[in-house]
Amino acid sequence: MPQLNPTPWFAILVFSWLVFLTVIPPKILAHSFPNEPTPQSTEKPKTEPWNWPWH
């Protein structure tokens, strides 16, 4: 039964992980978003108290 021999399967596992770790991360990190977020101002908007007419 060749499935019990770990030699070719281990090599395939290591090779596939090397491919995943060398090919996929640069593609993901090179992705650019079409709409870059704009920084918001740090000032809080001035709020006015709400006058409740029924009090």
N, C-alpha and C positions, 0 to 999 in steps of 0.2 A: 504494500500500500504506500504509494509515494507521498500521501498527505502527512504521514508521520515523520518524514524527513524534513527538518526545519531549514535546511541549508538554502534551497532556492526561494522559499517563502520569506525568510528573513532578509535575504538580499533584495527581493522585490519590495518588501516593506521599507527598508532603509532607503532604497533608491526613490521610491515614490515620495517619502517624506522630504528627501533632499530636493526633489523637484518642487514640491509644495512650498518649502521654505525659501527657495531661491527665485521662483518665478512669480508666485502669487502676491507676496507682500509688496514688491515694487509697483505692481499694477494697481493695487489698492491705494498705496500711498501717493501715486501719481494722479489719482482722481481729483478733479477740481470741480467745485460746485459752481453752477452758472450764476447764482445770485449770492454774492458774498454778503454776510451780515454787516450792517453798519452799526458802529458803536453808538449807544444811547448816551445822552447827557446824564451826568451824575446828580444834577439838581432835581429835587423833588418838585412836582408841580404844586403850585400854591392852591390850597383848598380853602373854601370859605364855609363857615358853618351854615347848616341848613335850617332855615326858619320853619318850624312846624306850625301851620296855621291853626291846628286844633288844640294847642296847649295854651 
